[in-house]
């Protein structure tokens, strides 16, 4: 093969140009990048070399890619303990594995805005993705570089394979980018790295029930439940550790069990023989509603994994991966308390059933500190708001049975609360207003969900208790007004709330300050989107353009929870601006006040966006600022604003960020003369995000 000798260096960037079997476009490289890119056209090799730490003379990592036909793509992962030390090999000849599972979406009910689908009950096909490199492009910024390799296919899907590296850490994002022209497709994917047989020395992971585990190199491929969605494989020269995007990867389900989101071992798939590790999406989920992931025709579905590598052992590298999610904990933040909502743990009904079966009112020993309480405390949660009695017969319960359930729920919330943890009663009543909605009171309230003709709206019983009977929207609003409560649309514009809150935006109860707005969750899933939960974010903008002054708090909406559940991946949390945790016995009105005022931000956990402020210095444009702290490198921020009719956006590129940073982000609003409100959202390279509530422009 003829090589044109044009080798030169500019700053930290080294380039060589040649006539290659696979054409490589290096025109998008930044000469001042911290990442060195070398292209050896004679052998179709591209090497990316970068600082693997923030120390000026710290460790360096490198990835050598082989674009040759039928060659393992990752020819070499290498490490230098310092810039002047020799380069040592961590692993060689690794093949990226992507298996696309393609099913059929039922679009007849709610189109792509779907949860109530059972894709797993219809025929599907698994397609190992095949890479035949036809061309490649390498681009870079100051702190990251990406190579995009054309020639990837999986069934009717086609596209490219991309690898992105990030300066300052040994972090690599590898993703299949695939698109189809076929209609009504829903997808899942498995991904990982496969090594030649007998190169791996052992596998390492943390079982959610039994703790740290290892397996030998000749272990047959098998599914594993692993904490932090992470597995590692060790080589004589070090290890490689794989994990998925912590929240974006898990499609929405009713149950947060760990269904085995990882795999490891020999010959996971016939198309990828060898020893490997990776991630997987269980097709059957919880065997209830299993919606998989939307793949509309023409959209580019990005199917990533992350991997880290280095000279250390598997346990050390898993510990390093855990720092990206702070150990699957929501970090304490001075001046804020973590609040999470919408859980159907049904502790009260379980306790009642157990007591009835035993013929006693005693508390079973295993419910003294239920598993869900231990799970929340381990996740760094200060305040949990329940959504109990989510069963079909609840609205029709007789008064005495209804009050018995409420009294027990209130008593158990009081018992399980303390100085550092607050468990608050709440329900998803789903009657009278339309669709599904959540109730939240600042103290225990006794209310019955139906009102017979002979019952007054409110009465006092012989024990001096106030009891409400609600039978229509006016009753619900009157109850909220008297008890200073809040209500909001659960899973707005999806599930059983498809038409809401749009369908009741003109009602008195929606216009009331007691109607907070809606709740945010990453649902549905669509990997062509660069944000999570756009469904509710769009609604948040719409509501405030209606002039409604509404909020969107984070919700989780899952059922039974135990310490071994995969809770963090399904979670988001609200950081409420509270200096101290209220005592249950004193009531928790401050929690509702902060929600109503919008003095909180919502996050998946990896990004903190505190102290959002809107200012207009002098005659210049209005400015929105917040204090950011993050783990994974950031992708972009957006200021979103509205004038009462339309929404405008200003996007800020944050590709200059590295992992584990902090800064004050200050963004000028678009130059629109009549903007009424603005909010801020920030997203990282794994799709994790944080957003503030709309702030009114005076």
Secondary structure as GFF3:
##gff-version 3
##sequence-region A 1 698
A	DSSP	beta_strand	6	10	.	.	.	ID=ss1
A	DSSP	beta_strand	13	17	.	.	.	ID=ss2
A	DSSP	beta_strand	23	28	.	.	.	ID=ss3
A	DSSP	beta_strand	36	40	.	.	.	ID=ss4
A	DSSP	three_ten_helix	41	43	.	.	.	ID=ss5
A	DSSP	beta_strand	45	51	.	.	.	ID=ss6
A	DSSP	beta_strand	60	66	.	.	.	ID=ss7
A	DSSP	beta_strand	74	80	.	.	.	ID=ss8
A	DSSP	beta_strand	88	104	.	.	.	ID=ss9
A	DSSP	three_ten_helix	119	121	.	.	.	ID=ss10
A	DSSP	beta_strand	125	128	.	.	.	ID=ss11
A	DSSP	beta_strand	130	140	.	.	.	ID=ss12
A	DSSP	beta_strand	144	154	.	.	.	ID=ss13
A	DSSP	beta_strand	157	166	.	.	.	ID=ss14
A	DSSP	beta_strand	171	179	.	.	.	ID=ss15
A	DSSP	beta_strand	185	195	.	.	.	ID=ss16
A	DSSP	beta_strand	202	207	.	.	.	ID=ss17
A	DSSP	beta_strand	211	216	.	.	.	ID=ss18
A	DSSP	beta_strand	222	224	.	.	.	ID=ss19
A	DSSP	three_ten_helix	227	229	.	.	.	ID=ss20
A	DSSP	beta_strand	230	235	.	.	.	ID=ss21
A	DSSP	beta_strand	238	243	.	.	.	ID=ss22
A	DSSP	beta_strand	262	266	.	.	.	ID=ss23
A	DSSP	beta_strand	275	279	.	.	.	ID=ss24
A	DSSP	beta_strand	293	294	.	.	.	ID=ss25
A	DSSP	beta_strand	301	310	.	.	.	ID=ss26
A	DSSP	alpha_helix	314	322	.	.	.	ID=ss27
A	DSSP	three_ten_helix	323	325	.	.	.	ID=ss28
A	DSSP	beta_strand	337	341	.	.	.	ID=ss29
A	DSSP	alpha_helix	347	358	.	.	.	ID=ss30
A	DSSP	three_ten_helix	365	367	.	.	.	ID=ss31
A	DSSP	alpha_helix	371	378	.	.	.	ID=ss32
A	DSSP	beta_strand	383	385	.	.	.	ID=ss33
A	DSSP	three_ten_helix	394	396	.	.	.	ID=ss34
A	DSSP	alpha_helix	399	416	.	.	.	ID=ss35
A	DSSP	beta_strand	422	424	.	.	.	ID=ss36
A	DSSP	beta_strand	437	440	.	.	.	ID=ss37
A	DSSP	beta_strand	446	448	.	.	.	ID=ss38
A	DSSP	beta_strand	458	460	.	.	.	ID=ss39
A	DSSP	beta_strand	466	469	.	.	.	ID=ss40
A	DSSP	alpha_helix	473	483	.	.	.	ID=ss41
A	DSSP	beta_strand	486	489	.	.	.	ID=ss42
A	DSSP	three_ten_helix	495	497	.	.	.	ID=ss43
A	DSSP	three_ten_helix	502	504	.	.	.	ID=ss44
A	DSSP	alpha_helix	508	511	.	.	.	ID=ss45
A	DSSP	beta_strand	515	520	.	.	.	ID=ss46
A	DSSP	alpha_helix	534	545	.	.	.	ID=ss47
A	DSSP	beta_strand	551	554	.	.	.	ID=ss48
A	DSSP	three_ten_helix	568	570	.	.	.	ID=ss49
A	DSSP	beta_strand	573	576	.	.	.	ID=ss50
A	DSSP	three_ten_helix	584	586	.	.	.	ID=ss51
A	DSSP	alpha_helix	589	597	.	.	.	ID=ss52
A	DSSP	beta_strand	600	603	.	.	.	ID=ss53
A	DSSP	beta_strand	607	615	.	.	.	ID=ss54
A	DSSP	beta_strand	623	630	.	.	.	ID=ss55
A	DSSP	beta_strand	634	642	.	.	.	ID=ss56
A	DSSP	beta_strand	647	653	.	.	.	ID=ss57
A	DSSP	beta_strand	661	668	.	.	.	ID=ss58
A	DSSP	beta_strand	677	684	.	.	.	ID=ss59
A	DSSP	beta_strand	689	692	.	.	.	ID=ss60
A	DSSP	beta_strand	695	696	.	.	.	ID=ss61
###
